[in-house]
């Protein structure tokens, strides 16, 4: 297909059906997918991160994907590393004459490549960390708010994440980010959206399904394989609340209710991030999630022409 675009980006809030759209589009274009999810990079964290790897196979054909299952659980990963890994995968796919499909809900990752930020690999600041290490999460959140609006998904889910976010914010305050010009990404950006009530229903239904499909057992296995509860809490959302439940800090019902509420808040923050991207000049074409898969893919193909 002749098109001016060299990337198609599929984004939206959690439980919005992004993966299915990306896979069907990739099949129609004969291309490959690059994930934009900050937790799907980890092996063994499948159900909790919503990898839905079975969706990548259609009619017996498996669509190739990149930046999923590239690290062991317990390792740390950041936007600097993601941007570097994205462009390696992007260049590989483009070298074969294909248009990559970027798919995910981590707005920071998506924006880092669409705006091609020149990101520094922020070093650890031991003095800053020492000054923050005994502060409660509420105080760390207040400090972080002095640097930026807290639109990001889980910057302050745990004290460790909040301290790292402050460390990055302090570094970039002294070493401002700039946009580089050595890349010429012309991305067609597609957002999948449901109204707020439908989104809430989908999130709750999916959480119930994941728990029925073995999400608790998945976390138990991670612990058995040597991942500490502290490390699991670092990953936020499902892993944080399930770690609390497995340690006996909260009951099963408390885990479900608190996690469900947190995922709803997370989805709201995701949408806030995408709206901010639009205000900053990134055009996103929103498609109603209730459209049939055929309609969605057809609309995207029409926009490409």
C-alpha positions in Angstrom: 0.0 0.0 0.0 1.3 3.5 -0.9 1.1 5.7 2.1 2.9 8.7 3.6 3.0 7.1 7.0 6.0 5.0 8.2 4.4 4.0 11.6 0.9 3.2 12.8 0.3 3.8 16.5 -2.6 2.2 18.3 -3.3 3.6 21.8 -6.0 4.0 24.5 -6.9 3.1 28.0 -6.5 -0.3 29.6 -9.2 -2.9 28.6 -9.9 -1.1 25.4 -9.1 -3.9 23.0 -6.0 -2.3 21.5 -4.1 -5.6 21.0 -6.9 -7.1 18.9 -7.0 -4.0 16.6 -3.2 -3.9 16.2 -3.0 -7.6 15.4 -5.8 -7.6 12.8 -4.2 -4.4 11.2 -0.8 -6.0 11.2 -2.2 -9.1 9.5 -3.9 -6.9 6.9 -0.6 -5.0 6.2 1.6 -8.1 6.5 3.7 -6.3 9.1 4.9 -6.6 12.8 3.9 -5.1 16.1 6.1 -3.1 18.6 4.7 -3.1 22.1 4.5 0.1 24.1 3.7 -1.3 27.6 6.0 -0.7 30.5 5.3 -4.1 32.2 4.9 -6.5 29.2 8.7 -6.4 28.8 8.9 -8.9 31.7 8.9 -12.6 31.3 6.5 -14.5 33.6 4.3 -11.5 34.1 1.7 -12.5 31.6 -1.8 -12.4 33.1 -1.3 -9.4 35.3 0.1 -7.3 32.5 -2.5 -8.4 30.0 -0.2 -9.7 27.3 -3.0 -11.7 25.7 -0.4 -13.5 23.6 -3.0 -15.8 22.1 -4.5 -12.8 20.3 -1.4 -12.6 18.2 -2.4 -15.7 16.3 -5.2 -15.3 13.7 -6.3 -18.2 11.5 -3.2 -20.1 12.4 -0.9 -17.2 11.5 1.1 -15.7 14.3 1.9 -12.0 14.0 5.5 -11.2 15.0 5.9 -8.8 18.0 8.7 -6.9 19.6 9.5 -5.6 23.2 7.5 -8.3 25.0 9.3 -10.8 27.2 12.7 -9.2 26.9 13.6 -9.0 30.6 13.4 -11.2 33.7 10.9 -10.1 36.3 12.8 -8.2 39.0 14.9 -6.2 36.6 14.4 -2.5 36.1 13.5 -0.8 32.8 13.0 2.8 31.9 11.9 5.1 29.1 15.5 5.8 28.0 16.0 2.0 27.4 12.5 1.7 25.8 13.2 4.5 23.3 16.5 2.8 22.3 14.9 -0.6 22.0 12.0 0.8 20.0 14.2 2.3 17.4 16.2 -0.9 17.0 13.0 -2.8 16.4 11.6 0.0 14.2 14.7 0.1 12.0 14.7 -3.7 11.7 11.1 -3.8 10.5 11.5 -0.8 8.2 14.6 -2.5 6.6 12.3 -5.1 5.3 10.0 -2.6 3.7 7.2 -2.9 6.3 5.3 -0.3 8.3 5.5 -1.1 12.0 2.4 -1.1 14.2 3.1 0.4 17.7 0.6 -0.7 20.3 0.2 0.0 24.0 -1.1 2.1 26.8 2.0 3.6 28.3 1.7 7.2 27.2 5.2 8.2 28.2 6.7 5.4 26.0 4.5 6.3 23.0 5.3 10.1 23.4 9.0 9.4 23.8 9.2 8.0 20.3 6.5 10.1 18.5 8.2 13.3 19.7 11.7 11.7 19.6 12.9 13.1 22.8 16.6 13.2 23.4 16.4 11.3 26.7 19.3 11.2 29.1 20.1 7.9 30.9 19.5 9.4 34.4 22.2 8.3 36.9 21.4 7.5 40.5 21.8 10.4 42.9 22.8 8.8 46.2 22.5 12.1 48.2 19.0 12.8 46.9 17.9 9.3 47.6 19.3 9.4 51.2 17.4 12.6 51.8 14.1 11.1 50.6 14.4 7.5 51.8 12.4 7.8 55.1 9.7 10.1 53.8 6.1 8.7 53.6 4.6 8.2 50.2 2.2 11.2 50.7 5.1 13.5 51.2 7.0 12.1 48.2 3.9 12.7 46.1 3.8 16.4 47.2 7.5 16.8 46.3 6.9 15.2 42.9 4.1 17.6 42.2 6.5 20.5 42.5 8.2 19.3 39.4 5.2 18.3 37.2 1.5 17.4 37.0 1.1 13.8 38.0 -0.6 12.5 34.8 1.7 9.5 34.5 0.3 6.0 35.2 2.1 4.9 38.4 5.0 7.3 39.2 4.1 7.3 42.9 2.5 3.8 43.4 5.4 3.0 45.8 8.1 4.9 47.6 10.8 3.5 45.4 9.0 4.6 42.2 8.3 8.0 43.6 11.9 8.5 44.6 13.1 7.5 41.2 10.6 9.8 39.6 11.8 12.7 41.7 15.4 11.8 40.8 14.6 11.9 37.1 12.6 15.1 37.5 15.5 16.8 39.3 18.0 15.6 36.7 15.9 16.8 33.8 15.3 20.2 35.5 19.1 20.7 35.4 19.5 19.0 32.0 16.4 19.9 29.9 15.0 17.4 27.4 15.2 18.4 23.8 13.7 17.0 20.6 16.2 15.6 18.2 15.8 15.8 14.4 17.6 12.7 13.2 14.4 10.7 12.9 11.5 11.4 10.6 8.6 9.5 12.1 5.3 10.2 10.4 2.8 8.2 12.5 -0.9 7.7 11.9 -2.1 7.7 15.5 -5.3 5.8 16.3 -7.0 5.8 19.7 -9.6 3.2 20.8 -12.2 4.7 23.1 -15.3 3.6 25.1 -17.5 5.9 27.1 -16.7 6.1 30.8 -19.4 3.6 32.0 -18.5 1.0 29.4 -14.8 1.4 30.2 -15.6 0.8 33.9 -17.6 -2.4 33.1 -14.9 -3.7 30.8 -12.1 -3.1 33.4 -14.1 -4.9 36.2 -15.1 -7.8 33.9 -11.5 -8.3 32.7 -10.1 -8.2 36.3 -12.6 -11.0 37.3 -11.6 -13.0 34.2 -7.8 -12.6 35.0 -8.3 -13.8 38.6 -10.3 -16.8 37.3 -7.5 -17.5 34.8 -4.8 -17.8 37.4 -3.4 -14.4 38.1 -3.0 -15.2 41.9 -1.1 -18.4 40.9 1.1 -16.4 38.5 2.2 -14.1 41.3 2.8 -17.0 43.7 5.0 -18.6 41.0 7.0 -15.3 40.7 7.6 -15.3 44.5 8.5 -19.0 44.4 11.1 -18.2 41.7 12.8 -15.7 43.9 11.0 -12.4 43.2 10.6 -10.5 46.4 7.3 -9.0 47.5 9.0 -5.6 47.5 10.0 -6.0 43.8 6.5 -7.0 43.0 5.1 -3.9 44.7 7.4 -1.8 42.5 5.4 -2.9 39.4 2.2 -1.5 40.9 -1.4 -2.3 40.2 -2.1 -6.1 40.0 1.3 -7.0 41.4 1.2 -4.6 44.3 -2.2 -5.6 45.5 -1.7 -9.3 45.0 1.6 -9.1 46.9 -0.3 -7.5 49.7 -2.9 -10.2 49.6 -0.4 -13.0 49.5 1.4 -11.5 52.5 -1.9 -11.4 54.4 -2.0 -7.6 54.6 -5.4 -7.5 53.0 -8.2 -10.0 52.4 -9.2 -11.3 49.0 -12.2 -9.1 48.8 -10.2 -6.1 49.9 -7.6 -6.9 47.2 -10.3 -7.1 44.5 -12.0 -3.9 45.5 -8.8 -1.8 46.0 -7.2 -3.2 42.8 -10.4 -2.6 40.8 -10.5 1.0 42.0 -6.9 1.5 41.2 -7.2 0.2 37.7 -10.1 2.6 37.1 -8.0 5.5 38.3 -5.1 4.2 36.1 -7.3 4.2 33.0 -8.4 7.8 33.8 -4.8 8.9 34.1 -4.0 7.2 30.7 -6.7 9.2 29.0 -5.5 12.4 30.7 -2.0 11.6 29.2 -3.4 11.1 25.7 -5.4 14.3 25.9 -2.3 16.1 26.9 -0.5 14.6 23.9 -3.2 16.0 21.7 -2.9 19.5 23.3 0.9 19.3 22.7 0.3 18.8 19.0 0.0 15.0 18.4 -3.1 14.2 16.4 -5.0 11.2 17.5 -7.9 9.8 15.5 -10.3 8.2 18.0 -12.4 5.2 17.0 -15.4 4.0 18.9 -14.5 0.7 20.6 -18.0 -0.6 19.9 -17.3 -0.7 16.1 -16.7 -4.2 14.7 -13.1 -5.3 14.1 -13.7 -5.2 10.4 -14.9 -1.6 10.6 -12.0 -0.4 12.8 -9.4 -2.0 10.5 -11.2 -0.7 7.4 -11.3 2.9 8.8 -7.5 2.7 9.6 -6.7 1.4 6.1 -8.8 4.2 4.6 -6.9 6.8 6.6 -3.6 5.4 5.5 -4.4 6.1 1.8 
